[in-house]
Structures are given as C-alpha cells and as structure tokens.
Amino acid sequence: MIEKNHPEIDSMPALQKENQRVDSGNGDVEQLRSMIAELLKVVEALHEDRRGTHALESRVSQLREANQNLVLATFGAQDMQATAEATNRRQTQFLSMLAHELRNPLAPIAMANELLGKITAAHPQLPKLHGIIDRQVSHMVRLVDDLLDASRVSSGKITLQKRPLLISAIIESAVETSQPFIDKRHQRLIIDMPADTVIYGDQIRLAQVFSNLLINATKFTAEYEHITISAQKLLNTVAISIKDNGAGIAADIQPFIFDLFTQGFRSLDRSQGGLGIGLSLVRTIVEMHSGSVKVRSQGVGFGSEFIVMLPLTSEPLPAMSAPLSKTTKVRGCKILLIEDNLDANETLKLLLELAGNTITSIFDGPAGLAMAKKETFDVVICDVGLPGIDGYEVVKQLRLYPTAPAPYFIAVSGYNQAQDWEHAIEAGFDHYLVKPIAVDVLVALISSIATR
C-alpha cells in the first residue's frame, strides 16, 4: 500500500518558522514603538525646554524694558524734582524781593503816621486820619508777611523758638493784635481763659495762630455781634475754641478750608477777602507744636467754630525780668542813621529826636562809612541796601576800624528771610529790624543800650 504525504504535516516547520518571524517582527515593532515613545517624550521635553526658554527670554525682555522705563522714570522724576526746586527757589526769591519792594514805601508811611499820632491835637480830624492810615498800613504789612509765610510753608523754612508759655499770655497777645479789627466792626469779644494753663511753644507763632483765627472770625461776623474765645483742659491737652455766629462755612469747603489759597464765601466788594493763606499757616504752626486744628459749622449762615488742640507741659515758666520803670531817666544816644530813602531817613530822624536822641543822617554807604570813622557814635542804624557800598560792607569795615567803645550796629532791611538775618549777624550787626520798623521796639532797644 502506497502512503500519500499530508500537506498539513509537510507545512508545519514552515509555519513555525513564519510564526517565529512574526513574533520576532512583533518584538521589533514593540521595541520601535517603545523607542518612538521615548523619542516622543524627549521631543516633548525639548519642546517644553524650548517653550520655557522662549518664556524666559520673553520675561528677560520684559524685565529689560521695565528696567529701561524705570531708569527713564527715575531721570524724569529727578528732572521734575530739580525743576520744582528751581521753581520754588525762584518763587521764594520773587516773594522776598516783592516784600522788600513793598516794605520800602511802607516804612516812611508808617513812620510819618507815627509822627502824626504825636501831633493829633493840632486838628480835630487828625486822630481819625491817623487811625485810618495806621490800620491800612498794618493790613498791608500783614499781607506782605502772609506772602512770605506762604513761601516758608512751601519750602519748610518756618522755625520755632519754644519755651513754657501761659495760654492766657498767648491769647492776650493775639487779642492785642486783632482788637483794632474787632473795634472797627463794633463787635464784642468774650474771653473765658484759665490763668494757669501752661504749654510748650513759640510765643510769636502761637499768637499769630490765634490772631489769624480772631481776625478771620471778625471778618465773617456781622457788626455789633460777638465772638467767643475759650479754653478747656482735656487730660494732657488744652482745647482753645474761637466761636462766632457769622457767615458760616459751606459743607463742601470745610474739608479743604486749611489748604493753601482756599477761600470760603467772599463778598463782591472783597471787604472780607484775603489771600487764602491764614488758615493754612494756622494748621502748619499748630501741627509743628504737635497739636491739631478742626472746624465746625452747620453751613452758610450758621456761624463757625475753630478748635485748636495743644499738648500741656509740666515744665516751669521761666523767671521774668522786671520791666524798666517808667520813671527811670534814660539818657539820649548819639546815633548815626544811614538810609538812602529820603522820606524814611527824615521821618525816622524826627521820631528818634523826639525820643531825646541826637541824630546824624547820611544817605549812602561811602559817606556813612566816612562819618562813622570821623566821629564816635553810640548806635549806628544802617540800611542794608545802600548805593555805593551796601550796609554789610559798611559794618564789616567799621568792625575792623579801632574805636572804643564800638557802637551798637542795627540793620534795617525790607528782607525778612532767615538767611538775611544770618548774613547781617555774620557781617557784624548786633540787631536786625525789618521794615516798616516798629518804632516803639527801636526806641526801647536804644533805651536799653543807653542804660548799659
């Protein structure tokens, strides 16, 4: 019997081989897939790195741009600051020059009015005219001082000379300044002030605060009405209130009432007007004393109240020297007056002669220097701005000139900045007076020199 081959049996090794090849191919595919997956991961990581690099580069670029803008802004701010400082210096210089130019004509007017006050019996109308001139000159001087104080506020040049003070003494000084304004409007001032309340502050500046508030109250209060100023202790502080029943303050203005050049209601004739400086000075000076000031008003027509809070002090009051007796005989002084303004020279000479002094008047620097070297004088009153040689140079040269005893040098000037005072003292002046001169202060100073 012949056996036949079975094809299935014959193909078995071939199939096995094929399967092995397939299995081997599948393994290669898996390896390839695994490699591709790894490569894809690497590629993704590279993409992430690249994206991170791009983001970092973008941030670095932004930082560079921001830094450039910061540098430009810094330079811009420096330029703006320099411009502001230059503007402020020019403003201060302008206001100082303006004050000087205004004070020069005010000086002879004030002194001529002082002379009028001594001859009021010559005509029945003279006392009235004297009062008018005196009030208007005082008002002009106050406006000039306010302009300068506004400049000092903006440049931070207000300085204080603090010591223990009675509140009652400060208010007394403020009332003395503001009383003519109150009298002019026939108003009544009610004062309720404790006698023993002591604070630590600057007498002149605090008196300025309360005189400003009182004058402000009298401006906006009707004639024949009243103004009240009172004080009350509150723990470690004292509250001083200036209250009126006048025009009041609108609610929308109250938050800004202490800002520089802010003004409330003003009548058409501007009789109640000012420069909008006084209340700003009040706040500045009070805050320099570690105090505060606020305003209360129910609105227009309901009056107003300003309340100043100041800290109390336990420091004792300084001992006061006894005043010169009115019966004390004071000899006159031999005075050299150097002043180039003819009117100011003549009026001051007359006033000083009326006080019992002997006056030699000169009108320029070189002639004044020559006269001071030629004769001896007790006092030299010298204007700072003189033709030929200014007052500083006159005194410098006279300080080098051997005279025994040396005269007492008094500077007279329309300038009232701190550096002007310092310059005068450095030049050799003993005292500095600002135009228009308070004649009673000058006479008292000369009297004190005569008693030495």
PyMOL commands that set and color helices and strands:
alter all, ss='L'
color gray80, all
select helices_A, chain A and resi 7-10+12-118+120-122+126-155+167-184+203-219+254-256+278-288+342-354+365-374+391-400+418-427+439-450
alter helices_A, ss='H'
color red, helices_A
select strands_A, chain A and resi 163-166+188-192+198-201+226-234+237-244+292-296+304-311+334-338+358-362+379-383+408-413+431-434
alter strands_A, ss='S'
color yellow, strands_A
deselect
rebuild
show_as cartoon
